[in-house]
Each structure stands twice: as C-alpha cells, then as structure tokens.
Amino acid sequence: MLLANGELQTVNPLSRFLSLLLLCLMALTLAPGLARAQEDAPPPGCVDVLADPGFERDDVWIFTQTASPGFFDATTAYAGERSAFLGLGDEAADQNVDSTVWQQVQLPEADAITATVQVRLRSGDENDRWYVVIWDLATDESTILLYEPMARGEWQARTLDLSDFAGREVLFVVGVHNDGAGEKAALWVDEARAMACSQALTSSPSPTPENISTPTRTPTATPSPTLTPTATVTPSPTWTPAPQPSPSPTATLIPLVTPGASRRGGLPDNNALPMAAAIALSGMTALIVVITHLRR
C-alpha cells in the first residue's frame, strides 16, 4: 500500500483475512432481517390491516379471560420471537372450555381482503376443534370462516376470504374448543395477516411537468378612494315650555283633636270645648260689626 509520503507499506495477510471474515459475518447477520422485511412487505396495491401479525407486542391482541386463557409464548414461534398459545396446557385439567385471542380492526373498502394464519397443532382429538371467526360489531353477528378438527403437526398455513366484510369494523378471532373428554386441545398461532388489495391503493408516480413557465404577475393599480363630503346636521330648535302659574297653596285644616287624645262617640274631647266657644264668639262679633257698617 502506498502511503501519502510516498513510502510503501505492506499489508498483513492475517489482518486482511480477519477484515473479510468480519464483513461476511455481518452480512450473514443482516441477511435474514433483510429477507424478512422483503417478505413482510405487502404487494403493490395492498395493505396489511392487522397490527402486530407476529404477536410481538402486548397491547394489540387480547386473550379472552375464560377458564383457560391463552398467553404469549416465547418458546415456540413460526417467525420472530414468540407466538400465541391457545388451549389447555399440561397442568390444566381437562374440561369443556374455549380459549381465544382476538383483535379489533376496521376493514377498508377494498376489492379483495385475504387473511392468512400460521398454526401448529400441539394436541387434541377428533372431537376438539380450532376455528377462525369474524364478529361484525355493527350487526353483532359472528361468521365462522374455519372450523377444523385438532391433530398434531408442524406449522401450516390457512387462507381465508374476508372480502364480504370490507368497510366494516370487526373482531378477528382465533380460538380452540376443548370438549372436556379425551386428549386436551392446544395450538400455537403466529403470523396472522389480512391483506386488503384494491386498484385505488396502487400508488403510481405523478408525471413530472416539463417546460412549464411560471406566469409573471402584473401589478394592478388600485384607484384612490373618492372623498364624499359629509352633510352638516343643523340642530333642531329647542322648544321651551311657557311658564305656568304656581298653584295656590292649599289650606291645611288643623284638627281640633290633639293627636293621641281619646274620642268618645266621634266627638272632640271636653278639654277642647272652651277654645271652640271662643272661636264661635269671635265670629259673631265680626258679623255684628259688618251688619252695623252696612246700615250706615
């Protein structure tokens, strides 16, 4: 290797071999992940409407709390780290019970919706069943899409048509029914997907316009506003009312009865009689004087 200063440096063959070995190990480590990502990617014009198809999260799929509830199992998986276990385990008593896992999903309006599930039947007999059910939340009706007997086996795929439920909100349910007699039924389920495909979902790149000139805006003169004279308001004459003569004072009658004095038969008290007599005599004297004046 020629260095910047012109000196020639030899490369250790062991170092080169270790570098190439490290690159190969990195490629082998990343290759499964890249292949898995390409495999999981939906085809053009399709979307996967079921969340967490590999049961890797705890907040998407729900196990029905029956006498034999299912659980996430990290010991067995078709892909990824874990799957969902349904049915009776080794320590559970044989009984007539169902074990289910479900997810609520809004199916889009699509030309076709196809669901696939991977299952591995662990145990069971000819009287036990495993099934896939669609529960329509709008009508509260369930439709059995698959109902098969149990048997031991390796991972196997099942394909189901959900096109009749396009545009509806549903529960996607996978379950196991144990009849309580004979062998106990159990299975693992993994990679539950629902592909909704439609021509409307196909994305095509928009054409790039060529030789499109941007129009130039010509400013338009804005006319100045015309001032309109404001009319002057002439005040209306104020009407002044003519002075009115003041009303004559009204004579106030002074009662002969002292307030608080007691009455008998509506007549004044005896103490007020001398004053009344004096007033009467004064009136008679004035009358005599007037008559005498008239006679003269």
Order of alpha helices (4+ residues) and beta strands (2+ residues): alpha-beta-beta-beta-beta-beta-beta-beta-beta-beta-beta-beta-alpha
